[in-house]
Amino acid sequence: MKKQNDHEELLTGGNVSNVYRFGDTVRREVKSDNINIQKLLKHLEKKNFSYAPKFLGVDEKGREILSFIEGVAGHDPLKEYMCSHHALKEIARVLRLYHDAVFDFPISDDWNEWTIRLTT
């Protein structure tokens, strides 16, 4: 792990909340529905799913602390290589692993309310 710096870097490209990188972690402002995401991330960690960040706790500012995953996020307009046959095969492979990891994730009633709000 890299040594943590004294400064935060605002990460761009998101569309839900402000996200900051601090060393090898990401700090995300807490929303009312984050508890469901935290439960899902803990479940994925128990299943050894390595393509999602790990929930590490809450910082002194009340923000979630997540592990940082090195890489490039795809957002419009996508880079050409992100639409390649190789990239699409890799996406399908990881999606299959994700489905295997969450098939037994217990979904509570409040999770359903969260997904409805997300789509409306």
Buried (B, 14 or more C-beta within 10 A) or exposed (E): EEEEEEEBEEBEEEEEEEBBBBBBBBBBBBEEBBBBBBBBBEBBBEBEBEEBBBBBEBBEEEBBBBBBEEEEEBEEEEEEEBEEEEBEEEEEEBEEBBEEBBEEEEEEEEBEEBEEEEEE
